[in-house]
Amino acid sequence: MSTQQGSYIVIYFTDLLRLILNKSDHIYKKFKVFSRKAYLAYLMPFKHERLRKKAAHSSPIRVAFVASNLASWKVDQVVEEMNASEYFETTIFVAHLRNRFSSAVSDHEYKKLSLHFKKKKFNFLDTYNLADYEVRQAVLRFDPHLVFITNPHSLISPALHEELLNDRLTCYVPYHHEVVAYGDNSEQYNQFSHNAFWKVFSPHYTSKEYYQQKRMKGGKGVVVTGLPACEPLLEPSRQFSYPWKNHSGEKLRVIWAPHWLIRSDLKLATIYELGEEIRELAWRYQDRVEWVMRPHPFLRPTMANHPDWGKNKTDDFFQFWSESGFTQIEEGEYTDLFHTSDAMIHDSGSFLAEYLCVDKPVMYLKTELTSDNYLNDFGISALNACTIGRKVEDVEQFINDLIDGKDPGIQKRKRFIEERLKALYETPPSKKICHNLLREFD
């Protein structure tokens, strides 16, 4: 059976069921979701196999990457590995964030991405101001054999998301370390996109187990490689630039990375409760501590709409962190920032494991409104390697320990690195990914 015939069958039975259940819209919608996922999980692999055979022995293999915001971009190392090989040709499609995002947020993320790719000297195509039909023409001109989708959510033009998922061999490197588990896990492992991916390059074995258990497609095409973004974090001997205002190194250098998300089924952000107190702490310790605030890109607009904050209070808050002589905001690539820091304080999901790669003291923040109930086995093991902070007094104690030359949690941290990271990163994830793909097209 061809995928086109399979699609017609799904449409036929979907329409038939709607006639039968014309007064039960809820049941119809659930069936529609189920049938779409079933098509992607069980019929798309036949199309993938035809595309793979058609592209076999191509030289070079044309690979497109879709980028919409810097926080979701975790594949620098994959692009670099491919660019160093004669077997691949790469380009990056810079997309326009659309759904649920203001023009200010979209413009800001677009500028960060463009600057980052220019610094990296990556080949990229700017589609930010292109109409959908122009984006489709650009895709056809490059005609990629492979497409890396760097965010599973439908946040951009269908021409760079749904249509590519339907028509191309698509790969996914998760944009976070997949440490979280919440609800029925469909959002993280069983969306339409997750079932449409030809390959998923998973950051660890716990992640693969969730794909096997939760995704309609199961573990087919899931390959455990580690997270490519961790590669430079595990290189202590590399050369660094210093993004800090004060280059003398006389002060303690601390990163504060606050998350934005707090909703009924997933509560991570502590800034709404602790933000003002941490600002006061930064003020009081300004002679001994230099701070970098590393906000999630969606934090500022979310705070501006929060009933306890609002735009004016949020603007004043961010102005303090960007303009004070002992604080700054950094939103770009963070490898050098991590390596040149002394410690991190955060409530981020992905940074929970990523910062541990640099083997430095870290405090993970939780409050009465947040919890570690949203973490999977890998996430819990990473959390156990951190010092836990529940109130500002805990943060202050952590800072004082660092000032006194103590290293909170050093043994727990080193145990996590030895037991959960070392074997996973003996071969760099980017090399594993490229080798896996070359075998498919040999």
HELIX and SHEET records of a PDB file:
HELIX    1   1 THR A    3  ILE A   20  1                                  18    
HELIX    2   2 ASP A   25  ALA A   38  1                                  14    
HELIX    3   3 TYR A   39  LEU A   43  3                                   5    
HELIX    4   4 MET A   44  ALA A   55  1                                  12    
HELIX    5   5 LEU A   70  SER A   72  5                                   3    
HELIX    6   6 ASP A   76  ASN A   83  1                                   8    
HELIX    7   7 SER A  103  LYS A  120  1                                  18    
HELIX    8   8 ASP A  132  PHE A  142  1                                  11    
HELIX    9   9 PRO A  158  LEU A  160  5                                   3    
HELIX   10  10 GLU A  162  ASP A  167  1                                   6    
HELIX   11  11 SER A  186  TYR A  189  1                                   4    
HELIX   12  12 PHE A  192  ALA A  196  1                                   5    
HELIX   13  13 TYR A  205  LYS A  214  1                                  10    
HELIX   14  14 PRO A  228  CYS A  230  5                                   3    
HELIX   15  15 PRO A  232  LEU A  234  5                                   3    
HELIX   16  16 ILE A  271  ARG A  284  1                                  14    
HELIX   17  17 LEU A  299  ALA A  304  1                                   6    
HELIX   18  18 GLY A  310  GLU A  323  1                                  14    
HELIX   19  19 THR A  335  THR A  340  1                                   6    
HELIX   20  20 PHE A  351  GLU A  354  1                                   4    
HELIX   21  21 TYR A  355  VAL A  358  5                                   4    
HELIX   22  22 ASP A  377  LEU A  383  1                                   7    
HELIX   23  23 VAL A  392  ILE A  403  1                                  12    
HELIX   24  24 ILE A  410  PHE A  416  1                                   7    
HELIX   25  25 ILE A  417  LEU A  421  3                                   5    
HELIX   26  26 ALA A  423  TYR A  425  5                                   3    
HELIX   27  27 PRO A  429  PHE A  441  1                                  13    
SHEET    1   A 7 PHE A 124  ASP A 126  0                                        
SHEET    2   A 7 PHE A  88  VAL A  94  1                                        
SHEET    3   A 7 ILE A  61  ALA A  67  1                                        
SHEET    4   A 7 LEU A 146  ILE A 149  1                                        
SHEET    5   A 7 LEU A 169  TYR A 172  1                                        
SHEET    6   A 7 LYS A 199  SER A 202  1                                        
SHEET    7   A 7 VAL A 222  VAL A 224  1                                        
SHEET    1   B 6 THR A 327  ILE A 329  0                                        
SHEET    2   B 6 VAL A 289  MET A 293  1                                        
SHEET    3   B 6 LEU A 252  ALA A 257  1                                        
SHEET    4   B 6 ALA A 343  HIS A 346  1                                        
SHEET    5   B 6 VAL A 362  LEU A 365  1                                        
SHEET    6   B 6 THR A 387  GLY A 389  1                                        
SHEET    1   C 2 ILE A 262  ARG A 263  0                                        
SHEET    2   C 2 LEU A 266  LYS A 267 -1                                        
END                                                                             
